Amino acid sequence: MIRLQRVYDEHGSDPRAETRFLVDRLWPRGRKKADLHLDGWPREVGPSTELRRWFAHDVARWDEFRRRYTRELDAHPDAWEPLLDAARHGRITLLHGARDTEHNNAVVLKDYLEARLKRASRTKPRRTVH
């Protein structure tokens, strides 16, 4: 299971019961590392500086942002594969700093990872009983 959480919100569950990744390229203002209980901060999984600046959280650019960010993810599997591996083994939380909880890179990344999890589960060979 993959869930999203804003870094400025209270923990919804025990942070030790999940693997927590900050998925923004920039560190969130006013937050201390110890407060986030992170297992990782893979900066390179966040959108490029150019894409982030172009998007500027403009909802009118959301669909194009999703397309461009997905292309960036496709080009850098080394950035997101550790998150996918962690999701295969348990619950993960993708932390982000965006105020808009519906239009941000963590939403796109969650969808991206979940699609790969589903694809992998469909391609597993079925066991046959002899």
Helices and strands as residue ranges (DSSP letters): E 2-6, G 15-17, E 19-22, H 33-36, G 43-45, H 49-55, G 59-61, H 62-75, H 77-89, E 92-96, H 105-123
